Amino acid sequence: MEPELETPATEVVEIVNWLGHHNVVYQINGGWAVDALIGRQTRPHDDVDVFVDALQVDALLRWLEGRGYRIEVDWRPIRMELVAESGRVDVHPMTIQRNGDGIQEGFIGESFLHRASERTTGTIGGISVTVASAGALLRLRTGYTPRPKDLHDIALLEQLLPCDGSTRSQ
């Protein structure tokens, strides 16, 4: 059995630097977002989830392909999974609204709102990155049976929330 691919902080930093250089609206979600809020890596990550302005997805994909990534799963316009020796990237297009909110398409007419007001900053590899808030990240971890890495992330996110849980309802 092949060892599982890991996506290191250095690769996330490269991606975020490209996004920043091109003024792309984005947010990191998933496990890397949790670690960014904590301010340090707490577990290995097999991928990085990047929610990105849908108008910039083609440019991002070209850049990633130039770095050796190849598309492994293509469910456009919902998401794409890319893999390379340097890691895995899940690209989730969002249509950015006038107020900055992002609308992500789902299957069978579903859509998901990623509020601009719920974007915050965290730190990965010593640089500031845009991530979803702890409350938003916790809500994204509902509706399915959590895996061990999800339970790890949930415990960290719950430590970041106010004791009354008020952030969860935002």
C-alpha positions in Angstrom: 0.0 0.0 0.0 1.3 3.4 -1.0 2.0 5.9 1.9 -0.6 8.7 2.1 0.4 11.9 0.5 0.9 14.8 2.8 0.5 18.5 1.9 3.0 20.5 3.9 2.8 24.1 5.1 5.3 25.2 2.6 3.0 24.1 -0.3 0.0 25.9 1.3 2.2 29.1 1.6 3.1 28.9 -2.1 -0.6 28.7 -3.0 -1.6 31.5 -0.7 1.3 33.7 -2.0 0.1 33.1 -5.6 -3.5 34.0 -4.6 -2.4 37.1 -2.8 -0.1 38.2 -5.6 -3.1 38.0 -8.0 -5.6 39.6 -5.6 -7.8 36.6 -5.6 -10.6 36.4 -3.0 -10.1 33.1 -1.2 -10.4 31.3 2.0 -8.7 28.2 3.3 -11.1 25.7 4.9 -10.6 22.2 6.2 -7.9 21.0 8.6 -5.3 23.6 7.5 -7.8 26.4 8.4 -8.2 24.9 11.9 -4.4 24.8 12.3 -4.2 28.4 10.9 -6.6 29.6 13.6 -4.6 27.7 16.3 -1.4 29.2 14.8 0.6 26.0 14.4 0.3 22.6 12.7 -1.4 20.1 15.0 -1.7 17.1 12.7 -0.7 16.0 9.2 -2.8 17.2 6.3 -3.4 15.1 3.1 -4.7 18.2 1.3 -5.6 21.9 1.5 -9.1 23.1 0.8 -9.1 26.4 -1.1 -12.4 28.2 -1.7 -11.7 30.7 -4.4 -13.3 33.3 -6.6 -14.9 31.3 -9.5 -13.6 33.9 -12.0 -10.0 33.1 -11.0 -10.3 29.3 -11.0 -8.9 28.7 -14.5 -5.8 30.9 -13.8 -5.3 29.0 -10.6 -5.6 25.6 -12.3 -3.1 26.7 -15.0 -0.6 27.8 -12.4 -1.1 24.6 -10.3 -0.7 22.4 -13.5 2.5 24.3 -14.2 3.7 23.2 -10.8 3.1 19.6 -11.7 -0.4 19.1 -10.4 -2.9 17.1 -12.4 -6.7 17.0 -12.0 -7.7 13.8 -10.4 -11.4 14.6 -9.8 -13.3 17.2 -11.9 -16.7 18.0 -10.6 -16.9 21.5 -12.0 -18.4 23.8 -11.0 -18.6 22.2 -7.6 -15.0 21.3 -6.9 -11.7 19.9 -8.4 -9.1 17.7 -6.7 -5.5 18.1 -7.9 -2.5 16.0 -7.0 1.2 16.4 -7.3 4.3 15.1 -5.6 4.2 18.3 -3.5 0.6 17.7 -2.2 -3.1 17.7 -2.9 -5.3 20.7 -3.5 -9.1 20.8 -3.4 -10.3 23.8 -5.3 -13.9 24.9 -4.5 -15.1 27.8 -6.8 -17.3 30.5 -5.2 -19.2 33.1 -7.0 -18.4 36.3 -5.2 -21.3 38.6 -4.5 -21.2 42.4 -4.3 -21.0 42.2 -0.5 -18.0 39.8 -0.7 -20.0 36.7 0.3 -19.2 33.6 -1.7 -21.8 31.2 -3.1 -20.5 27.7 -3.7 -22.6 25.3 -5.9 -23.4 21.9 -4.6 -25.0 18.8 -6.1 -28.6 18.8 -7.3 -29.3 22.5 -7.0 -27.7 22.9 -3.6 -25.7 26.0 -2.8 -23.6 27.0 0.2 -23.0 30.5 1.5 -19.6 31.5 2.7 -20.1 34.9 4.4 -17.4 37.5 4.0 -18.1 38.5 7.6 -17.0 35.0 8.6 -13.6 35.2 7.0 -10.8 35.9 9.4 -7.0 35.5 9.4 -4.8 32.7 10.7 -1.2 31.8 10.3 0.4 29.0 8.3 4.1 28.7 7.8 4.6 32.1 9.4 2.4 34.0 6.9 -1.1 35.4 7.4 -3.8 33.5 5.5 -7.5 34.1 5.0 -9.6 31.3 6.6 -13.2 30.7 7.7 -14.0 31.5 11.3 -14.1 28.8 14.0 -17.9 28.9 14.0 -18.1 28.5 10.2 -15.5 25.7 10.3 -17.4 23.9 13.0 -20.7 24.1 11.1 -18.9 22.6 8.0 -18.2 19.5 10.2 -21.8 18.6 10.6 -24.1 16.3 8.6 -21.7 13.4 8.4 -20.1 10.8 10.7 -16.8 12.5 11.8 -13.5 10.7 11.2 -10.8 10.8 13.8 -9.2 13.9 12.1 -12.6 15.6 12.2 -12.9 14.9 15.9 -9.4 16.3 16.4 -10.4 19.5 14.5 -13.7 19.8 16.3 -12.1 19.7 19.7 -9.7 22.4 18.7 -12.5 24.6 17.2 -14.6 24.2 20.4 -11.7 25.6 22.4 -11.7 28.7 20.2 -15.4 29.4 20.7 -17.0 31.4 23.5 -18.2 29.1 26.3 -21.8 29.9 25.5 -21.4 28.7 22.0 -22.7 31.9 20.5 -20.4 31.8 17.6 -22.0 28.6 16.3 -25.2 30.2 15.4 -23.7 33.1 13.4 
